[in-house]
Amino acid sequence: MYKTVRQKVKLKATPKTVYALLADAQKHGAFTGGPVELANEVGGKLSAFGGAITGINVELAPHKRIVQMWRAKDWPKGHYSTATFELAPADGGTALTFTETGVPESKFDDINKGWREHYWDKLKIFLAK
């Protein structure tokens, strides 16, 4: 059985800046604090957190949307979720709407919490520097 993560966060940066932090390997690694491999092209592969997460870019709409297929090492063999980052201008920054469909039910709580701790909280701290 699979579940969907739905989260919204407001970031104090332009959609252009937020998109770059999510789509550029060097910038992504700077805010997450770990090595990231990320080809900035549709069909390009990604790897984060020492290979614990791998995936593929499905859609890249600069400054607006990123859609990626993700999988964790401990997920069922061959199973990917779909992670969608929607960016929209908001007062003084960006409204980010995040949806990840196809998360294994047994991993849902960890994944839901992980996005907040490893992405949104770290992005907020990074942007406050």
DSSP file (Angstrom, degrees, kcal/mol; ACC not computed):
  #  RESIDUE AA STRUCTURE BP1 BP2  ACC     N-H-->O    O-->H-N    N-H-->O    O-->H-N    TCO  KAPPA ALPHA  PHI   PSI    X-CA   Y-CA   Z-CA
    1    1 A M              0   0    0      0, 0.0   104,-2.6     0, 0.0     2,-0.3   0.000 360.0 360.0 360.0 145.3    0.0    0.0    0.0
    2    2 A Y  E     -A  104   0A   0    102,-0.2     2,-0.2   103,-0.1    99,-0.0  -0.889 360.0-162.8-125.6 152.9    1.2    3.5   -0.8
    3    3 A K  E     -A  103   0A   0    100,-3.0   100,-2.4    -2,-0.3     2,-0.4  -0.768  17.1-120.7-128.1 172.3    0.5    7.0    0.6
    4    4 A T  E     -     0   0A   0     -2,-0.2     2,-0.5    97,-0.2    97,-0.2  -0.968  12.3-147.4-121.6 129.7    1.0   10.6   -0.5
    5    5 A V  E     -A  100   0A   0     95,-2.5    95,-2.4    -2,-0.4     2,-0.4  -0.812  18.4-176.3 -90.0 130.8    3.0   13.3    1.3
    6    6 A R  E     +A   99   0A   0     -2,-0.5     2,-0.3    93,-0.2    93,-0.2  -0.984  11.3 160.1-130.8 121.4    1.5   16.8    1.0
    7    7 A Q  E     -A   98   0A   0     91,-2.6    91,-3.4    -2,-0.4     2,-0.4  -0.989  21.9-160.8-141.7 149.0    3.4   19.8    2.4
    8    8 A K  E     +A   97   0A   0     -2,-0.3     2,-0.3    89,-0.2    89,-0.2  -0.987  14.6 173.7-128.3 141.5    3.4   23.5    2.0
    9    9 A V  E     -A   96   0A   0     87,-2.3    87,-3.2    -2,-0.4     2,-0.5  -0.997  24.1-139.4-145.9 145.1    6.2   25.8    3.0
   10   10 A K  E     -A   95   0A   0     -2,-0.3     2,-0.4    85,-0.2    85,-0.2  -0.920  22.5-166.6-106.3 130.0    6.9   29.5    2.6
   11   11 A L  E     -A   94   0A   0     83,-2.9    83,-2.8    -2,-0.5     2,-1.8  -0.922  25.7-128.1-120.0 141.7   10.5   30.4    1.9
   12   12 A K  S    S+     0   0    0     -2,-0.4     2,-0.3    81,-0.2    81,-0.2  -0.493  81.2  77.4 -88.3  68.8   12.1   33.9    2.0
   13   13 A A  S    S-     0   0    0     -2,-1.8    -2,-0.2    81,-0.0   114,-0.0  -0.956  86.6 -89.1-164.2 159.2   13.7   33.7   -1.5
   14   14 A T     >  -     0   0    0     -2,-0.3     4,-2.5     1,-0.1     5,-0.2  -0.321  39.0-111.0 -70.7 157.6   12.5   34.1   -5.1
   15   15 A P  H  > S+     0   0    0      0, 0.0     4,-2.9     0, 0.0     5,-0.2   0.871 120.6  58.3 -55.2 -35.9   11.2   31.1   -7.0
   16   16 A K  H  > S+     0   0    0      2,-0.2     4,-2.0     1,-0.2    47,-0.2   0.924 108.8  43.7 -60.1 -44.8   14.4   31.5   -9.2
   17   17 A T  H  > S+     0   0    0      2,-0.2     4,-2.1    -3,-0.2    -1,-0.2   0.922 115.0  47.9 -67.0 -45.3   16.6   31.1   -6.1
   18   18 A V  H  X S+     0   0    0     -4,-2.5     4,-1.7     1,-0.2    -2,-0.2   0.917 111.0  51.5 -63.4 -43.4   14.6   28.2   -4.6
   19   19 A Y  H  X S+     0   0    0     -4,-2.9     4,-2.6    -5,-0.2     5,-0.2   0.929 109.5  50.5 -57.9 -46.0   14.6   26.4   -8.0
   20   20 A A  H  X S+     0   0    0     -4,-2.0     4,-2.1     1,-0.2     8,-0.2   0.895 108.2  52.6 -61.7 -40.0   18.4   26.7   -8.2
   21   21 A L  H  < S+     0   0    0     -4,-2.1    -1,-0.2     1,-0.2    -2,-0.2   0.839 116.9  38.9 -65.2 -32.3   18.8   25.3   -4.7
   22   22 A L  H  < S+     0   0    0     -4,-1.7    -2,-0.2    -3,-0.2    -1,-0.2   0.801 123.2  38.5 -85.3 -30.9   16.7   22.3   -5.6
   23   23 A A  H  < S+     0   0    0     -4,-2.6     2,-0.5    -5,-0.2    -2,-0.2   0.629  98.8  77.0-100.9 -15.7   18.0   21.7   -9.1
   24   24 A D     X  -     0   0    0     -4,-2.1     4,-3.1    -5,-0.2     5,-0.2  -0.867  68.8-146.0-102.6 124.5   21.7   22.5   -9.0
   25   25 A A  H  > S+     0   0    0     13,-0.6     4,-2.5    -2,-0.5     5,-0.2   0.895  97.4  46.7 -56.1 -47.4   23.9   19.7   -7.4
   26   26 A Q  H  > S+     0   0    0      1,-0.2     4,-1.5     2,-0.2    -1,-0.2   0.925 117.3  42.6 -64.5 -45.1   26.4   22.1   -5.7
   27   27 A K  H  > S+     0   0    0     -7,-0.2     4,-1.5     2,-0.2    -2,-0.2   0.886 113.1  53.5 -68.6 -38.9   23.7   24.4   -4.3
   28   28 A H  H  X S+     0   0    0     -4,-3.1     4,-2.1    -8,-0.2     3,-0.3   0.931 110.1  47.4 -60.3 -46.7   21.6   21.4   -3.2
   29   29 A G  H  X S+     0   0    0     -4,-2.5     4,-2.0    -5,-0.2     5,-0.4   0.820 104.7  62.3 -64.3 -31.6   24.5   19.9   -1.4
   30   30 A A  H  < S+     0   0    0     -4,-1.5    -1,-0.2     1,-0.2    -2,-0.2   0.884 112.4  33.9 -64.1 -39.3   25.2   23.3    0.3
   31   31 A F  H  < S+     0   0    0     -4,-1.5    -2,-0.2    -3,-0.3    -1,-0.2   0.806 121.2  46.4 -89.5 -27.9   21.9   23.5    2.1
   32   32 A T  H  < S-     0   0    0     -4,-2.1    -2,-0.2    -5,-0.2    -3,-0.2   0.736 100.0-133.3 -83.8 -21.2   21.4   19.7    2.8
   33   33 A G  S  < S+     0   0    0     -4,-2.0    -3,-0.1     1,-0.3    -4,-0.1   0.650  70.1  89.7  82.7  14.6   25.0   19.3    4.0
   34   34 A G  S    S-     0   0    0     -5,-0.4    -1,-0.3    -6,-0.2    -2,-0.2  -0.934  85.7 -80.7-140.4 163.9   25.7   16.2    2.0
   35   35 A P        -     0   0    0      0, 0.0    15,-0.7     0, 0.0    14,-0.6  -0.402  46.8-172.0 -66.4 137.9   27.1   15.1   -1.4
   36   36 A V  E     -B   48   0A   0     12,-0.2     2,-0.5   -11,-0.1    12,-0.2  -0.995  17.8-161.5-133.1 135.9   24.6   15.3   -4.2
   37   37 A E  E     +B   47   0A   0     10,-2.8    10,-2.7    -2,-0.4     2,-0.3  -0.986  25.9 161.0-112.8 125.8   24.7   14.1   -7.8
   38   38 A L  E     -B   46   0A   0     -2,-0.5   -13,-0.6     8,-0.2     2,-0.6  -0.853  30.0-152.0-153.6 107.9   22.1   15.8   -9.9
   39   39 A A        -     0   0    0      6,-2.3     2,-2.0    -2,-0.3     5,-0.2  -0.719  19.4-139.8 -81.5 123.0   22.0   16.2  -13.6
   40   40 A N  S    S+     0   0    0     -2,-0.6     2,-0.3     3,-0.1    -1,-0.1  -0.396  70.8  84.3 -86.6  62.7   20.1   19.3  -14.5
   41   41 A E  S >  S-     0   0    0     -2,-2.0     3,-2.5     4,-0.1    16,-0.3  -0.981  90.2 -88.0-156.8 150.8   18.2   17.8  -17.4
   42   42 A V  T 3  S+     0   0    0     -2,-0.3    16,-0.2     1,-0.3     3,-0.1  -0.426 119.5  22.6 -61.4 132.2   15.1   15.8  -18.1
   43   43 A G  T 3  S+     0   0    0     14,-2.8    -1,-0.3     1,-0.3    15,-0.1   0.266  94.8 136.3  89.9 -10.7   16.1   12.1  -17.8
   44   44 A G    <   -     0   0    0     -3,-2.5    13,-2.8    -5,-0.2    -1,-0.3  -0.395  53.4-119.5 -71.4 147.3   19.1   13.1  -15.7
   45   45 A K  E     - C   0  56A   0     11,-0.2    -6,-2.3    -3,-0.1     2,-0.3  -0.481  24.1-161.1 -87.4 156.2   19.9   10.9  -12.7
   46   46 A L  E     -BC  38  55A   0      9,-2.2     9,-2.0    -8,-0.2     2,-0.3  -0.971  10.2-179.9-135.2 152.9   20.1   12.1   -9.1
   47   47 A S  E     +BC  37  54A   0    -10,-2.7   -10,-2.8    -2,-0.3     2,-0.3  -0.963   9.9 173.7-150.4 133.4   21.6   10.7   -5.9
   48   48 A A  E  >> +BC  36  53A   0      5,-2.3     5,-2.0    -2,-0.3     4,-0.6  -0.941  54.6  28.2-140.4 161.4   21.5   12.3   -2.4
   49   49 A F  T >45S-     0   0    0    -14,-0.6     3,-1.3    -2,-0.3    -1,-0.2   0.920 132.9 -49.3  54.7  50.5   22.5   11.4    1.1
   50   50 A G  T 345S-     0   0    0    -15,-0.7    -1,-0.2     1,-0.3   -14,-0.1   0.772 109.8 -51.6  65.1  28.1   25.3    9.2    0.1
   51   51 A G  T 345S+     0   0    0     -3,-0.4    -1,-0.3   -16,-0.3    -2,-0.2   0.483 107.2 121.5  88.0   2.9   23.2    7.2   -2.4
   52   52 A A  T <<5S+     0   0    0     -3,-1.3    21,-1.8    -4,-0.6     2,-0.4   0.813  80.0  40.3 -66.1 -28.2   20.4    6.5    0.1
   53   53 A I  E   <S+CD  48  72A   0     -5,-2.0    -5,-2.3    19,-0.2     2,-0.3  -0.979  72.9 171.3-120.7 132.1   18.1    8.3   -2.3
   54   54 A T  E     +CD  47  71A   0     17,-2.4    17,-2.0    -2,-0.4     2,-0.3  -0.926  11.5 131.8-133.2 161.9   18.3    7.9   -6.1
   55   55 A G  E     -CD  46  70A   0     -9,-2.0    -9,-2.2    -2,-0.3     2,-0.3  -0.979  40.5 -99.5 179.7-166.9   16.1    9.0   -8.9
   56   56 A I  E     -CD  45  69A   0     13,-1.7    13,-2.7    -2,-0.3     2,-0.4  -0.998  30.6-114.7-143.8 139.4   15.5   10.6  -12.3
   57   57 A N  E     + D   0  68A   0    -13,-2.8   -14,-2.8    -2,-0.3    11,-0.2  -0.646  32.0 173.3 -74.1 128.4   14.3   14.1  -13.4
   58   58 A V  E     +     0   0A   0      9,-3.1     2,-0.3    -2,-0.4    10,-0.2   0.772  67.5   9.2-102.9 -40.9   11.0   13.8  -15.1
   59   59 A E  E     - D   0  67A   0      8,-2.0     8,-2.7   -18,-0.1     2,-0.4  -0.993  55.3-174.0-146.1 135.0   10.1   17.5  -15.6
   60   60 A L  E     + D   0  66A   0     -2,-0.3     6,-0.2     6,-0.2   -18,-0.1  -0.926   7.5 172.1-131.1 106.9   12.1   20.7  -15.2
   61   61 A A  E >>  - D   0  65A   0      4,-3.1     3,-2.7    -2,-0.4     4,-2.3  -0.876  42.1-118.7-113.6  94.7   10.2   23.9  -15.6
   62   62 A P  T 34 S-     0   0    0      0, 0.0   -46,-0.1     0, 0.0     4,-0.1   0.028  88.0  -4.3 -44.7 129.5   12.7   26.6  -14.5
   63   63 A H  T 34 S+     0   0    0    -48,-0.2     3,-0.1   -47,-0.2   -47,-0.1   0.460 134.6  57.8  69.5   4.8   11.5   28.6  -11.5
   64   64 A K  T <4 S+     0   0    0     -3,-2.7    23,-3.5     1,-0.3     2,-0.3   0.686 104.8   2.4-127.3 -48.2    8.1   26.9  -11.5
   65   65 A R  E  <  -DE  61  86A   0     -4,-2.3    -4,-3.1    21,-0.2     2,-0.4  -0.999  39.2-170.6-155.3 143.2    8.2   23.1  -11.1
   66   66 A I  E     -DE  60  85A   0     19,-1.9    19,-3.0    -2,-0.3     2,-0.4  -0.997  10.4-173.1-131.6 130.5   10.4   20.1  -10.7
   67   67 A V  E     +DE  59  84A   0     -8,-2.7    -9,-3.1    -2,-0.4    -8,-2.0  -0.994  13.3 170.2-124.7 128.1    9.1   16.5  -11.0
   68   68 A Q  E     -DE  57  83A   0     15,-2.7    15,-3.2    -2,-0.4     2,-0.5  -0.970  34.4-128.4-136.8 149.9   11.4   13.6  -10.1
   69   69 A M  E     -DE  56  82A   0    -13,-2.7   -13,-1.7    -2,-0.3     2,-0.3  -0.878  37.7-172.3 -93.0 128.4   11.1    9.9   -9.6
   70   70 A W  E     +DE  55  81A   0     11,-2.2    11,-3.2    -2,-0.5     2,-0.3  -0.883  14.5 175.7-123.3 151.7   12.6    9.0   -6.2
   71   71 A R  E     -D   54   0A   0    -17,-2.0   -17,-2.4    -2,-0.3     2,-0.3  -0.964  19.7-140.8-152.5 144.5   13.4    5.8   -4.4
   72   72 A A  E >   -D   53   0A   0     -2,-0.3     3,-1.9   -19,-0.2   -19,-0.2  -0.718  30.2-114.6 -97.8 153.4   15.2    4.9   -1.1
   73   73 A K  T 3  S+     0   0    0    -21,-1.8   -20,-0.1    -2,-0.3    -1,-0.1   0.823 114.6  52.0 -56.2 -33.7   17.5    1.9   -0.8
   74   74 A D  T 3  S+     0   0    0    -22,-0.2    -1,-0.3     3,-0.0     3,-0.1   0.277  87.6 105.8 -92.9  13.0   15.2    0.1    1.5
   75   75 A W  S <  S-     0   0    0     -3,-1.9     3,-0.1     1,-0.2    28,-0.0  -0.438  89.0 -71.9 -83.9 164.0   12.0    0.4   -0.6
   76   76 A P  S >  S-     0   0    0      0, 0.0     3,-2.4     0, 0.0    -1,-0.2  -0.265  70.3 -83.6 -54.0 140.5   10.6   -2.5   -2.6
   77   77 A K  T 3  S+     0   0    0      1,-0.3     3,-0.1    -3,-0.1    -4,-0.0  -0.187 112.0   4.6 -51.7 128.4   12.8   -3.4   -5.5
   78   78 A G  T 3  S+     0   0    0      1,-0.2     2,-0.4    -3,-0.1    -1,-0.3   0.403  95.2 135.0  79.7  -2.3   12.1   -1.2   -8.6
   79   79 A H    <   -     0   0    0     -3,-2.4     2,-0.3    -7,-0.1    -1,-0.2  -0.668  28.9-179.5 -87.7 132.9    9.6    1.0   -6.8
   80   80 A Y        -     0   0    0     -2,-0.4    -9,-0.2    -9,-0.1     2,-0.2  -0.947  16.2-146.8-124.6 147.1    9.8    4.8   -7.3
   81   81 A S  E     -E   70   0A   0    -11,-3.2   -11,-2.2    -2,-0.3     2,-0.5  -0.615  22.3-120.7 -97.5 169.6    7.7    7.6   -5.8
   82   82 A T  E     -EF  69 101A   0     19,-2.2    19,-2.2   -13,-0.2     2,-0.5  -0.965  24.8-164.6-114.8 117.2    6.9   10.8   -7.8
   83   83 A A  E     -EF  68 100A   0    -15,-3.2   -15,-2.7    -2,-0.5     2,-0.5  -0.889   5.3-171.2-104.4 125.0    8.1   14.0   -6.0
   84   84 A T  E     -EF  67  99A   0     15,-3.3    15,-2.1    -2,-0.5     2,-0.6  -0.971   8.6-167.6-122.8 124.6    6.7   17.3   -7.3
   85   85 A F  E     -EF  66  98A   0    -19,-3.0   -19,-1.9    -2,-0.5     2,-0.5  -0.947   8.2-169.1-109.7 112.9    7.9   20.7   -6.2
   86   86 A E  E     -EF  65  97A   0     11,-2.9    11,-2.5    -2,-0.6     2,-0.4  -0.911   4.9-163.9-105.0 126.9    5.6   23.5   -7.3
   87   87 A L  E     + F   0  96A   0    -23,-3.5     9,-0.2    -2,-0.5     7,-0.0  -0.924  12.9 169.1-115.1 133.9    7.0   27.1   -6.8
   88   88 A A  E     - F   0  95A   0      7,-1.6     7,-3.2    -2,-0.4   -24,-0.1  -0.999  39.4-103.4-141.5 141.0    4.9   30.2   -6.9
   89   89 A P  E     + F   0  94A   0      0, 0.0     2,-0.3     0, 0.0     5,-0.3  -0.348  45.4 174.9 -59.4 142.0    5.7   33.8   -6.0
   90   90 A A  E >   - F   0  93A   0      3,-2.5     3,-2.8   -79,-0.1     2,-0.1  -0.926  47.3 -58.6-142.0 165.6    4.4   34.9   -2.6
   91   91 A D  T 3  S-     0   0    0     -2,-0.3     3,-0.1     1,-0.3     0, 0.0  -0.256 123.7 -10.1 -50.4 114.1    4.6   38.0   -0.5
   92   92 A G  T 3  S-     0   0    0      1,-0.2    -1,-0.3    -2,-0.1     2,-0.3   0.647 137.3  -7.2  71.6  16.0    8.4   38.3    0.2
   93   93 A G  E <  S- F   0  90A   0     -3,-2.8    -3,-2.5   -81,-0.2     2,-0.4  -0.888  93.3 -36.7 171.5-137.5    9.3   35.0   -1.2
   94   94 A T  E     -AF  11  89A   0    -83,-2.8   -83,-2.9    -2,-0.3     2,-0.7  -0.980  28.8-145.4-131.5 135.8    8.1   31.7   -2.6
   95   95 A A  E     -AF  10  88A   0     -7,-3.2    -7,-1.6    -2,-0.4     2,-0.6  -0.910  24.1-162.9 -95.2 117.9    5.2   29.4   -1.7
   96   96 A L  E     -AF   9  87A   0    -87,-3.2   -87,-2.3    -2,-0.7     2,-0.6  -0.909   6.8-167.7-106.4 122.9    6.5   25.8   -2.3
   97   97 A T  E     -AF   8  86A   0    -11,-2.5   -11,-2.9    -2,-0.6     2,-0.4  -0.955  10.7-167.5-109.6 122.4    3.9   23.1   -2.6
   98   98 A F  E     +AF   7  85A   0    -91,-3.4   -91,-2.6    -2,-0.6     2,-0.4  -0.919  10.9 175.9-116.2 134.6    5.3   19.6   -2.3
   99   99 A T  E     -AF   6  84A   0    -15,-2.1   -15,-3.3    -2,-0.4     2,-0.5  -0.999   7.1-175.2-135.3 132.1    3.6   16.3   -3.2
  100  100 A E  E     -AF   5  83A   0    -95,-2.4   -95,-2.5    -2,-0.4     3,-0.4  -0.940  11.8-169.7-128.4 110.7    5.2   12.9   -3.1
  101  101 A T  E     + F   0  82A   0    -19,-2.2   -19,-2.2    -2,-0.5   -97,-0.2  -0.665  62.8  35.7 -96.6 152.9    2.9   10.1   -4.4
  102  102 A G  E     +     0   0A   0    -99,-0.4    -1,-0.2    -2,-0.3   -98,-0.2   0.736  68.9 160.0  82.9  23.0    3.7    6.4   -4.1
  103  103 A V  E     -A    3   0A   0   -100,-2.4  -100,-3.0    -3,-0.4    -1,-0.2  -0.666  50.1-108.4 -78.5 126.5    5.4    6.4   -0.7
  104  104 A P  E >>  -A    2   0A   0      0, 0.0     3,-2.0     0, 0.0     4,-0.7  -0.317  25.1-127.9 -55.3 132.9    5.4    2.9    0.8
  105  105 A E  G >4 S+     0   0    0   -104,-2.6     3,-0.9     1,-0.3     4,-0.4   0.842 107.5  57.1 -54.1 -38.4    3.0    3.0    3.8
  106  106 A S  G 34 S+     0   0    0   -105,-0.3    -1,-0.3     1,-0.2     4,-0.2   0.690 113.1  40.8 -68.2 -17.6    5.5    1.6    6.2
  107  107 A K  G <> S+     0   0    0     -3,-2.0     4,-2.5     1,-0.1    -1,-0.2   0.426  86.7 100.4-106.3  -2.8    7.9    4.4    5.4
  108  108 A F  H <X S+     0   0    0     -3,-0.9     4,-3.1    -4,-0.7     5,-0.3   0.900  80.1  48.4 -56.7 -50.2    5.4    7.3    5.3
  109  109 A D  H  > S+     0   0    0     -4,-0.4     4,-2.2     1,-0.2    -1,-0.2   0.915 114.9  45.7 -59.9 -43.6    6.0    8.7    8.8
  110  110 A D  H  > S+     0   0    0      2,-0.2     4,-2.6    -4,-0.2    -1,-0.2   0.908 115.7  46.1 -65.5 -41.9    9.8    8.8    8.3
  111  111 A I  H  X S+     0   0    0     -4,-2.5     4,-2.1     2,-0.2    -2,-0.2   0.931 112.3  50.2 -66.8 -45.7    9.5   10.3    4.8
  112  112 A N  H  X S+     0   0    0     -4,-3.1     4,-1.0    -5,-0.2    -2,-0.2   0.926 117.1  40.5 -58.6 -47.2    6.9   12.9    5.9
  113  113 A K  H  X S+     0   0    0     -4,-2.2     4,-2.5    -5,-0.3     5,-0.2   0.875 110.7  59.8 -67.6 -39.6    9.1   14.0    8.8
  114  114 A G  H  X S+     0   0    0     -4,-2.6     4,-3.2     1,-0.2     5,-0.5   0.868  99.4  55.0 -61.2 -39.7   12.3   13.7    6.7
  115  115 A W  H  X>S+     0   0    0     -4,-2.1     5,-2.1     1,-0.2     4,-1.4   0.920 111.8  44.9 -60.7 -42.4   11.1   16.3    4.2
  116  116 A R  I  <>S+     0   0    0     -4,-1.0     5,-2.9     3,-0.2     6,-0.3   0.941 121.6  36.9 -65.9 -47.2   10.6   18.8    7.0
  117  117 A E  I  <5S+     0   0    0     -4,-2.5     5,-0.3     1,-0.2    -2,-0.2   0.905 126.1  34.1 -74.3 -42.5   13.8   18.1    8.8
  118  118 A H  I  <5S+     0   0    0     -4,-3.2    -3,-0.2    -5,-0.2    -1,-0.2   0.610 133.6  16.3 -94.4 -13.0   16.2   17.6    5.9
  119  119 A Y  I  X5S+     0   0    0     -4,-1.4     4,-3.1    -5,-0.5     5,-0.2   0.668 124.8  35.8-121.2 -68.9   14.7   20.0    3.3
  120  120 A W  I  ><S+     0   0    0     -5,-2.1     4,-2.3     1,-0.2     5,-0.2   0.916 121.4  43.8 -65.6 -45.1   12.4   22.7    4.5
  121  121 A D  H  ><S+     0   0    0     -5,-2.9     4,-2.1    -6,-0.3    -1,-0.2   0.925 117.6  46.6 -63.7 -42.8   14.0   23.4    7.9
  122  122 A K  H  > S+     0   0    0     -6,-0.3     4,-2.7    -5,-0.3    -2,-0.2   0.876 110.8  52.4 -67.5 -36.9   17.5   23.4    6.3
  123  123 A L  H  X S+     0   0    0     -4,-3.1     4,-2.7     2,-0.2     5,-0.2   0.928 109.2  49.9 -62.3 -44.3   16.4   25.6    3.4
  124  124 A K  H  X S+     0   0    0     -4,-2.3     4,-1.1    -5,-0.2    -2,-0.2   0.916 113.4  45.4 -61.2 -44.0   15.0   28.1    5.8
  125  125 A I  H  < S+     0   0    0     -4,-2.1     4,-0.5     2,-0.2     3,-0.5   0.936 113.8  49.6 -64.2 -46.3   18.2   28.2    7.8
  126  126 A F  H >< S+     0   0    0     -4,-2.7     3,-1.1     1,-0.2    -2,-0.2   0.906 111.4  48.4 -60.2 -43.4   20.4   28.4    4.7
  127  127 A L  H 3< S+     0   0    0     -4,-2.7    -1,-0.2     1,-0.2    -2,-0.2   0.707 103.6  62.1 -72.5 -19.7   18.3   31.3    3.3
  128  128 A A  T 3<        0   0    0     -4,-1.1    -1,-0.2    -3,-0.5    -2,-0.2   0.580 360.0 360.0 -80.9  -9.5   18.5   33.2    6.6
  129  129 A K    <         0   0    0     -3,-1.1    -1,-0.2    -4,-0.5    -2,-0.1   0.487 360.0 360.0 -71.7 360.0   22.3   33.4    6.3
